[in-house]
């Protein structure tokens, strides 16, 4: 399958009237794309004859970290759908079921935690990007800047998805902790 065919399948799925994939999956995918661009810029710089051995060593370490972070971000695309499914399953419990309320609250917490985890991972990628930015070849700097914009968009979109669930979470301590996370995420944008 050509890469653009896979990209078209994802955007077609987003455009459908199905509830998943939705904004959380789009946020995670956007973060994974940003991370992929950082990987491409690092890998391309690594191959240049003018790249010093010290820079190559730093980039190789960074590539290993970024590869793991991209895998995490990609996994959150599917996990976002799983969180939505968990909420729907809890919501379908009979209203007289004594476990329904707790099940729905746990599902809402899970649904808020996936975009929070996505944003946390995107922050890690942004930190790695800033660490290696001085090492990246000038000719590829536009890709680094695009990656930064994508990762910041990931953060903003993840925050919107956290907030969508947060309003229904009743545990005030949990809500306050998540609000602090949100402030940290937005500060990085």
N, C-alpha and C positions, 0 to 999 in steps of 0.2 A: 504494500500500500504506500502510495506517495504521501509524504508528510502533509501536504496541503489537503489531501482527502481526509486525513484524520482530524485536522483542524476544522474542516468544514462540518464533519460529523458532530463535533462538540458544539460548535456554534448553532447548528441546526437543533440539537437537543436543547440548548438554552432557549432558543426561540419558540419551542413547542409550548403548548398549554399545560404540559406535565409540570408538577411542582418541583421535580428534580430532573436535571441539575438546576440549581437556582443561584442566588447571589453568593452564598457561602462557597459553593463549588467554583463559581467564577472567580472569587477572590483567591482561592487556593491555586487555581490554574494560572491566574495572573502572576502570583508570587513565584510559581514554578517557572514560568516563562522569564521573569526577571532574573531568577537564579541561573537559568540556562544561558542567558546572555552574558552574565558575569563569567560563567564557565567558558563560554566560547572566547571571550576576550582574553581570559587568562591562558587558555590553551593556545590561542593564536600567538600571543606574546611569547609564550614558552618556546615555540618553534622558531622564533626569529633568531638569526645568527648573531645579531647585536645584543641579545639578552645575556647579561652576565651570569656566571654560575651561581652567585649568591641570590640573584633575583629568581633564577630558575628553581632553586631550592625552596624559596618562599612560595612561589607560585604552585609548585607541586604539592606542598602541604595544604595550601588553600584549595586547590582543586579537589583533594580528598574530602575536605570539610564541606565544600560546596556541593559535591556529588551527593553526600549524605543528606544535606539540607534540601536539595531538590527532590530527592526520593520522599522525604517527609512531606513536603508541600504537595507533591503529586498524590500521596496517600490521603491527604485531607480532602481532595476532590470527592473521592468515594465516601469517605467518612462523613462528610456533610450530608449526603443522601441517607446514610445509615441513621444519622441523628434525627433527620426528619421522619424516617420510617418508625423510629422508636417512639416519637411523640404521637404519631397517628395511631400506633398500636395502643398506647396508653389512653388516648382520647376515645378510642372505640370500646374501652371497657364499659360495662353497664354502670350507669350513674349510681346505682345502689351498691356497687362493689366497694367495700371499705378500703381497698388498696388503690382505687382509681386516683384519688387526689395525690397520694404520695408518688405513684407511678408517673403521673403527669409532671409533677415538680421535678422528679429525677430526670425525666426526658427533656424538660426545658433546660435544666442545668447542663445536661450533655449537649444539647443543641447550642448553647452559648459557649461551651468549652471548646468545641471544634474550631469555630472562627478565632477564639482566643489563642488556641494553640497554633493556628495558621499565622496569626499576627506575630506571635512570639518567634516563630521560625523565620518569618520575613524580616524581623528585626535583626536576627542573627546573621542573615544574609547581607543586610545593609551594613552591619559592622564589618563583615568580611570584605565587602566591596570597598569600604573606606580604607581598610588596611592595605589592600593591594592596588588601589587606584594609582598611587605614585609609580608603581611598577608597570602599569599597562601602557602599551605602545600608543603613541598619540593618534596614529591612524585608526585605532579602534575605540578611541575615547567616546565617540558618539554612542556606541553600544553600551558602554558603562553608564552613560547618562540616561539612556533609554531604560536600562535595567533599574536604575534608581527610581525613575518615574513609575515603572510597573510595580516595584516593591512598595512604594508609597501608596499607590492605588490599591494594592492588596490590603495594606493596613487600613485604609479608609473604608473599603468595602467590608472587611472583616468586622470593623467596629459597628457598621450599620447592622450587620447580622447578629452581633452580640446584643445590641440594643433592642432589636426586634424580639428577642427572647427574654431579655432582662426585665422588661416591664411586667412580665407575668410571674417572675420568680418571687416567692414570698419571703424567703429567708433574707433578712436585712443584712446580716453579717456577710453573706455570700454576695449580695448586691453591692455592698460597699467595697468589698475586695475587687470585684469586677470593675467597678467605676474607677478605681485606682489604676487598674490595668489599662482601661480605655484612655485615661489621661496620658499614660506613658506611651501608648501606641500613637496617639495623635501628636504628641510632642515631637515624634520622629518624622512627622510629615512636613 
